[in-house]
């Protein structure tokens, strides 16, 4: 007994063999058009090969434009290459500005580098002020920013002590603050 999918071509009538060959050709064409399966382009007719080439070009262009998959820049015409280069530049700038994705600072203009540095500094300052310590680098803060961050940390701690929500470090409270919230003097 043969397993499912095996074909004994010797047992087929001529018309059946033609049907099997046509089905095999359609499967190959589908594999070439969708890149799902193994494609043998040598088995395609000239018009099918032309259609598959157009599909391949469109798929590559889509990959290049979206940046979500592999892109072969050598297959782009000059207009497409210029469009993709601009989109790549914009994607890189966005990655640098947001901190999400790979950032190539060397491909940025000097004004973009300044803008990105400002955004990174602001992002770091916000992380420090909000207590997001995993993303805060206090060494990058100016003395006035460090004081602002320390004040914000003190206010967060005071609020935690007043509300019993979050971590309250009583040792950071002044005697007056501890008295006001009924904790007694800090030690």
Secondary structure by P-SEA (a helix, b strand, c coil): cccccccccccccaaaaaaaaaaaaaaaaaaaaccccccccccccaaaaaaaaaaaaaaaaaaaaacccccccccccaaaaaaaaaaaaaaaaaaaaacccccccccccaaaaaaaaaaaaaaaaaaaaaccccccccccccaaaaaaaaaaaaaaaaaaaaacccccccccccaaaaaaacccccc
